[in-house]
Amino acid sequence: MSNSRLNELLRQLPAVNTVLVSEKGRELSAFYGHDLVAEATGQVLGVWRQRIIAQAGEVEPPSLAFLLKEIESYLISFAMPRLRRVINATGIILHTNLGRAVLSKNAQTAVALAASCYSNLEYDLGKGERGTRYAHVEELLIRLTGAESALVVNNNAAAVLLAMNTLATGKEVVVSRGELVEIGGSFRIPEVLKQGGATLVEVGTTNRTHLYDYQKALNENTGLILKVHTSNYRIIGFTRSVSRHELQKLARANGIPLMEDLGSGSLLDLSAWGFTGEPPVPQVVAEGVDIVTFSGDKLLGGPQAGIIVGKKEYIDAMKANQLTRALRVDKFTLAALEATLREYLRPEEAVRNIPTYRMLAAPLEELREKVEKIMRSLTFIQDKIEVQALTTQSQMGGGSLPGQTIPSWGIGIKFKTITLEEAEKALRQLPVPVIGYIERDTYILDMRTLLPGDDEVVIRSIYEIVS
């Protein structure tokens, strides 16, 4: 293709100002603002220039009306919130990529109240003077865990970092090699310890660590014995680990604090639902561990937070650490956490009110009813999809209860007019994205993680993508 012909095609693209002064251009500018519409116009025209050049004249320049539609689509997409509601039909209750725990209604109300008016965040109403933000949850945490004191920071990695920086800066921290976990997003326990100013001393082997390994590692520069609960993986077979009871006796005999990073951290005994290997926080405290850290948005079912409970002398030292201010939580986290903790004052209410446990405890009959309701609603498009009820296996997720699953019910869909990949992409690009998964040449929607009202959205979404 000659350069003159190419230049002729490029000249047929309108100037930015031509687009802006058109009737539709002025309408868009009035709604989105002149600068944003000008930027969008430049972006769209730039794409068309590259397309015409790359395809050597095989593409004709678009009409002004067509360009304006593309510009409007660009603006709508740009203006759409990036953090959006999605339908979790993966069966993973604490899906890290989908925001982990859903807050209870009481926690949602508390956050809305904190956002809409002033509060006594750091004001002691009794004394009429400045107070501490941690007072709103400290008493609840003490009551629910049996610890002497408590502190909350912005996540569990921060909790471990603060403990290391407070209690073991310039000292050695003894940890089993089998517990040097990666806690997600490439954040690793050894690196957190290093940032905290502590020197890591590894003992034992990946699969077997004995009490004598810890004993041989202790010296006058040992600042802390750290036990890390492997909540996000399991080593099975020829294994050996040292119990917290044994470590507690060793720590006491040597005058060294014992800390345990629980990771997930539950206030309830999960064995009631058939789960093993997840010690409740009150049990760990009762067994004499001096400092216990765990997450707020995993098995607690609350907001993202790092919770530290334990002996008062150690918690007080952390409160006095200047790093605490950099790691502190805001009023929204505290509001949600306080409301979540109050649910646990009546454990039976917590199971009903906290979505994490409501999903976990949902009976199979209830999930099967959801399947049947959705299947009945999809009978009108049987010429476009094939639907079947499937038994599925849900997971807790969020690095909790690895290798343990929950029997569930789901819907398997085969699409007759589009491919599975096209259907999956279309569903996750809707205004309210639906996230399921593909397995055995079937698109599967697990019922356990659907929230009230989600089934109606799922039905509308499937109709939309096949119609």
N, C-alpha and C positions, 0 to 999 in steps of 0.2 A: 504493500500500500504506500502511495506517495505521501511525502510530508505535507504537501499542499492539501490533499484530501483529509489527512488526519487533523491538520490545523482548522480546516473548515468545520469538521465535526465538533471539535473542541469549542469553536466560536459559537456554536449553536446552544451551548450551555449558557443559561442566563447569568448575569452578574448578581452578586449577593444583594446589591441594592434593589435590583429589579424584583427579586423575590420579596424583599422586605416591604416595598411600597405597594405590592399587590393587595387586594382586599383581604385575602386569607392571611397574608403575611402580617398586615396591620392587626388583624384579629389575634393572631398568635402572639405578637409583641405586646398587645394590651394585657394578655393573660400571663405570659411567661417572662415578660421583660425584653427590651430591645437587645441587650447584650447577649443573653442566652440564645435568643432566636438567631441572631447573627452568627454566633458560634456554631449552632446546629446546622445552619445553612452552609457555612464553610465546610463543615465535616462531610455533609451529604454530597455537595458538589465535588469535593476532593475525591470521594470514593468513585463517583461517576467518571471523573477525569482519568483515574487510574484504570478503571474498567475499559474505557474506550481505547486507551493506549495499549493495554495488555492484550486486548482481543483484536487488535489491528483492524478496526473499522467494522467488525462484524456486529457490533452493538450500536444501535442508533441512540442518540441523545433522547432523554425522556422529555415529556411535555412538562410545562410549568405546573399543571395541576397534579401530575404524578409526583413531581419533586416535592410539592407542598405536602402531599400525603406522607411521603417518607420523612420529611422534616418534622411533621406533627408526631409521627410514630417515635422518632428519636427523642422528642421532647417529653412525650408521655413516659417513655422508658426511663429517661433521666430523672423525671420528677417522682417516679415511683420509689417508695421507701426501700432501702437496701435490706434492712432488717425487717422481715415479714413473717406473718403467720404461715406455717405449713401444716399439712396433715401428715402425721407420722403413722404410716401403715407398715413399718418395717418389723414390728414386733419387738424392737429394742427399746425398753422402757426409759433408760437413761442414755439416750443417744447423744454422744458428745457433740457431733456435728449439727444436731438439731436442738441444742440448748439444754440438754440434760433434764433436770427435774422441772416439772410443771408445778407452779405454786398452788397451794390451797386457796379456796375462796377468801378465807380470812386473811391470808397473807397478801393476796391481791388487793383487798380493801385497805389493808394497812399501808401498802406502798402508795396507793392512790391518795390516801389521807396525808401521808408525808410529803407528797408532791404538790398538793393543792393548798397547803396552808403552812404557817409557821409551826414549829414544834419545840419541845424542851430537849432538843438533841444534846446540848451540853449545858443545861440549866437545871439546877437542883431546886425544884418547886418548894420543897420543905424548908430549906435553908435560905432561899432567895438569893442564891449566889451561883457562880459557875460550878458546874458539875462535870462528870465524865460520861462520854457517850457509851462506854462499855457497861455502865450500870444498868442499862435497859435489858441486857441479856445475861449478865454475870450471875445474878441470883438464880435465874431459871436453869442455867447450865450446872450450877453447883447442886441444885435440887435434883436434877434429872440424871446426873452422872455420879454423884457422891464425892466429887472432888472438893478440895479446899478453896480453889479459886479458878478463874477462867478469864480468857482473853480471846478476842476475835480479830483476825486480820483478813486480807482480801482473798487469799486462797490457801490451800494446804501446803503448797510449795513455799509460800511466804511464811507460813507457820514454822516449817522446818528451818528455813533460813534464819528467822528471828531467834529461835531456840539455840541454834548453833552459834550465832553471833553473840548472844548474851552469855551462854554458859561454857562455850568451848573455844573462843577466839584465842589463837596461839597455843591451843592444846590439842591432844589427840582424841579422836572419837573412834571407838572400837565397833566394827560392824562385820557381820558374817558376809562372806562372799556371795552366798546364796540369796542375800537380801539387797544387793546393790541394784535396785530396779530402775528402769526408765519409766517415768510417771506420765508420759504422753508429751507429744510435741517436741521430742528430743531433749526434754528436761530430765536429767539423771541425778539420782541421789548423790553420787560422788561430786558432781559439779555444784550442786546446791551446798554441800558441806564446804567445798573449797571457797565458794563465794561468801560463806558465813565466817570464814577465817579459821576454820578447823583443819587439822591434818587427819586424813583418813587412814585408819589402820585396819586392813582387811584380815580376817581370820577364817580358818577352815577352808573348805572347798565349795565349789558350786552346789554340790548335792549333799554334802555332809559336813556339819560343824558340831563340835563337842564343847562341853563346858571348859575342858582344860585348854582349848584354843583361846578362849577369852581370858582365862587365868594367866596364861603365859604372856599375853599382850599387855596386861595392866602394868603401869609404872607410875612414878611420881608426876608425870606430865599428862596422865589420862584425865580428860575433862568430863567424859560422858561415855556411857554404854548405850548404843542405839540399836533397837530392834525395829525392823521394818516388816510390817505385815504384808505378805505378798498377795495383795487383794486383786491384782490384775493378771496373775498367771499362776500356774501350778507346776511344781516339779514332782514327778511321781516315780516310783520304783525304789531304787536303793538310796534312801534319803535319811537324813538325821538333822534335826534342829534342836536348839536349846530352848526350853520353855521359859516363859516370862517369870514363873515362880523361881526357877533355878537362877536366872539372871538377877532377880530382885535380891535374893540372898547374897549373891556374889557382890552386887553393887553396895548393899548395906555393909557388908564386912569390910569393904575397902573405902567407904565414905565417898562413893561416886554416884551421882544421879543416874537413874535409868530412865530412858525415854523410849516410847514406842510410837512410830508413825503408822497409824491404822489405815491411812489412805481414805477408804470409803467411810467407815465409821457409822454404825447403826445404834440407835437407842433401844431397838426392839430385838428380841431373840428370833432370828430368821428361821430357826429350826421348825417353827410352827408351820412353815410353808415348804418344808423339806430341804432347805438349804443348809449346808454345812460349811465349817471353816471360817465363819465370820463372827468373831467374838463381839458381843455387845460392849459398848464403851463402859457402862457401869461395872461390868465384870472385870475389865482390864484395870480400871481404877482400883477396884476392890482387891485385886491381886498385888497391889503395892507399887505399880509403875508410877514414877514421880511426875513425868510429863507425858501427856497423850495428845497427839494431834490427829485431826480428821477433817474431812470436807463437809461443807454445808449443803452442797447441791448434788450429792450422790444419794447414799442410803438414808440420809436425814430427810431428803425431799424438800429442801429449802433453797435459798439463794446461794450463789457462789460465795464461799467464805472459807477461811481456814480457822478452825476452832482449836484452841489450846486449853486443856484443863489439867489440873494437877496440884502439886504442893504450892502453898501460898508464897513461900520464899522465892521459888523459881519464877512463878508468874509475876510477882512484884518486880523482880529484876528485869523481866522482859518489858513490863509496862514503863519502866524508867529508861529503857533503851531508846536512843534518838531515832533508831530505825523504825520503831513502832509507828511514828507519825507518817513515814513514807508508805507504810503498809496498811494504814488504817482503812476501815470500811466507812462508806457514806451512810446517810440517813435512810436511803431506800433499802440497802442491805440489812441494816439493823431493824427496820420496820418489818421486813419480810421474815427475818430470822426470829425475831421475838414472837411474831404470830405463829410461826411454824413450831417453835418450841412449846408454846402454850398448848398446842394440839396434843402434845405428848403427856400432859398432866393427866389426861384420861386416854390411855393407850388404845382402848376400843374405838374412841372417837378419832384418834390419829389415823387408824387403818381406814376409816370411812371417809375422812376429810382430805387426807393428803393423797394427791393423785398417784404418786409413786406406789403407795401401798394399795390403793384402790385398784389399780391395774394389776398389781401382783396377785391380789386376792380374788380377782374377778372369776367367778365359777365358769366352767366350760359351757354349761347350759346357756348362760347369758351371752357368751360369745357366739355360740351356734345360732341363737336367735338373731343376732346382728347379721350373720351370714345370710340367713334365710330372708330377712327383710330386704337386704340389698339385692339378692338374687331375684326376688319377686319384682322389684322395681326395674330390673334390667331386661325383663321378658320382652319388652316392646322393641328391643334392638337385637333380637336373637339372630337376625340375618347378618349382623355385623360382628358379633362376638359370640364366643362359646364360654360359658361360665360353669364352674364346678366348686363344690365345697371341699376344702382340704384340711386335714389335720396338720398343724404346723408346730414349730418349737420356738417360743419366744425366749428372749434373754434379758437379764437385768441391764447389762451394758455399763458404760461409763467406767470401765476398769473394775467393775464389781462382780463378785461371784463367778470367776472364770470357769469355763467348762461345765457350768450347770445351766440347764434349760428348764423352761416352763411349758407344759403342754398347752396348746392353743388351737384356735380355729381361724382359718383364713379363706379367702376367695381366690381361686385361680382363674385367670382370664387369658384366652387365646383370641387374638384379633384377626378378623377375616379380610379386612380392607387395608390395614397398615401393618408394618412389621412390629415386633416387640420393642425394638430399639426406638422406632418412631413414636410408639405409644408411650414408652417410659419418658422420652424427652418432652413430648407434648404435655403429659400430666405434670411434670415438674416445672413447666414454663407457664402454667395458668396463673391468673391473678392470686388464687390461693393454691400454691403448688401441692400436689399429692405425691408423697414419696413412698413407693413400695420397693419390690425387688424382683429380679428375674431369676428363676430357677427351673431347671428341667423344661426349657422352652415354654415357660408359662410366666405370666406377670402375676405376682402374688401380693395380696393386701392382707396383712395380719390384723385381726380384730382387736387384739389385746391392748394395743396402744392408741386406739381411736378414742378421742375425748367425746363427751356428750355433744351431739349435733354434727360430728364429723361424718357420720354415715350419709347424711343428706348431701353434704358437699361432695363426697365420693361419687354418689349416684349422678349428680349434676355434671361432675367433671368427666365421667366416662361418656355420658351422652354427648357432651360438647366435643370431645376429641374425635368421636367416630361420626359425628354429624357434619 
